[in-house]
Amino acid sequence: MNERIRRLAPYPMVELARRKRAVAARGITVFDFGTGDPREPTDARIREALVASVPEVSQYPSVQGEAELREAFAAWYSRRFGVALSPETEVLPARGSKEAMFHLPLALVDPSESRSIVVHPEPGYPVMEIGAFYSGAETWRYPLTADNRYVMDPAHVPAEVLDRARIVWINYPHNPTGQDLPEELWHAWVEARTRHGFVLCSDECYTELWFGDKPRSLLEFGREGCLVFHSLSKRSGMTGYRSAIVAGDAELITHYKACRAAFGQAMPIWEQRASAVAWSDESHVEARREVFREKRAVMKAGLARLGIELFESSSTFYLWCRVPGDSDAMVYCERLLDHGIVASPGGFFGAGNDAWFRLALVPTVDECRAALDRWPASV
Ligand SMILES: Cc1ncc(COP(=O)(O)O)c(C=O)c1O
């Protein structure tokens, strides 16, 4: 057994699923605001493309993927962010951004070198830390709090850490808070990257779930030493397909592509074709945004009536809520669970978040209303 891995906490969403099963077994109807895995149907055109692409003879797909997929992504990226990417050298398919983020440190970090720190936000998506951990990297957690508005600023990372950083992860719109990064800090991160020489990685899987200003992308601000991670999971309701794209600095993409052949990470051809259809269409994304806009409105109004304070943000399908009263998030979420409401305690996203819990807007609008009716009073 690998001793380092023994020290890792169980993956939070596995723990959440266990608790949910226990409540359902007691005959209670469950409203699951836990994992960010909505149930709205995937657009029919995407599903049809997948089915139509299953070949009679099935052979290994290439790591590089089909030109059709890379071109569809580059065209979308250019329409959305106004940045031209070479589908040949700057775009690489991945089997969901989770695996791409997990594997990246294995391709970039040499734990015997001094430059082997991975910087990541806390609270944040746990895979940034887990991937660093498996690669043998040191980690440095950027403490995000309501006081710093959950905004990462390179000026608040010690210069010795940035000098030794191999990878710095940023994630805006941010899971779990929905916060966006102001324009001046995108510039500041690109400048810090140039000065200190780390690889700047931007996890952008929520850029299409916006309900206020449209989120930006790192490659609008710089390309050298920069990578972005985009996903169809949240944008197109395709969590089950496992489809994402890594894009940016051509030298890094070439290196990562070579490593990914060894990892055995290549996207099946039917999924590539379905993904090309998804990147080429915006109407289903707009329709999804409208669904989440309505759920947000219902939940925000209902939580306000219950006296539950929210962190104000305008992206993602998450609501980051302050635990009412003196309770801590673990205790409060257990109490919600007794009422059939599954929520993620802030501690699932890193230490120091015990005053917060996250709601993923997964239940339907009617289920959101029913859950609010059942919500325990705050005091
Ligand atoms: C911030 C963040 N990044 C990446 C992912 C992984 O997405 P996927 O592997 O489905 O592309 C998630 C999933 O919840 C996430 O919340």
The ligand as an SDF file (V2000), in Angstrom:
LIG
                    3D

 16 16  0  0  0  0  0  0  0  0999 V2000
  -14.1670   22.9270  -10.4370 C   0  0  0  0  0  0  0  0  0  0  0  0
  -14.3040   21.6380  -11.1610 C   0  0  0  0  0  0  0  0  0  0  0  0
  -13.3750   21.2860  -12.0420 N   0  0  0  0  0  0  0  0  0  0  0  0
  -13.4430   20.1340  -12.7340 C   0  0  0  0  0  0  0  0  0  0  0  0
  -14.5070   19.2620  -12.5490 C   0  0  0  0  0  0  0  0  0  0  0  0
  -14.5100   17.9680  -13.3020 C   0  0  0  0  0  0  0  0  0  0  0  0
  -15.4090   17.9650  -14.3510 O   0  0  0  0  0  0  0  0  0  0  0  0
  -15.4100   16.8300  -15.4410 P   0  0  0  0  0  0  0  0  0  0  0  0
  -14.3850   15.8010  -15.0620 O   0  0  0  0  0  0  0  0  0  0  0  0
  -16.7720   16.2570  -15.4220 O   0  0  0  0  0  0  0  0  0  0  0  0
  -15.0480   17.5000  -16.7210 O   0  0  0  0  0  0  0  0  0  0  0  0
  -15.5020   19.5770  -11.6400 C   0  0  0  0  0  0  0  0  0  0  0  0
  -16.6220   18.6580  -11.4020 C   0  0  0  0  0  0  0  0  0  0  0  0
  -17.4650   18.8250  -10.5730 O   0  0  0  0  0  0  0  0  0  0  0  0
  -15.4070   20.8050  -10.9300 C   0  0  0  0  0  0  0  0  0  0  0  0
  -16.3380   21.1710  -10.0420 O   0  0  0  0  0  0  0  0  0  0  0  0
  1  2  1  0
  2  3  1  0
  2 15  2  0
  3  4  2  0
  4  5  1  0
  5  6  1  0
  5 12  2  0
  6  7  1  0
  7  8  1  0
  8  9  2  0
  8 10  1  0
  8 11  1  0
 12 13  1  0
 12 15  1  0
 13 14  2  0
 15 16  1  0
M  END
$$$$
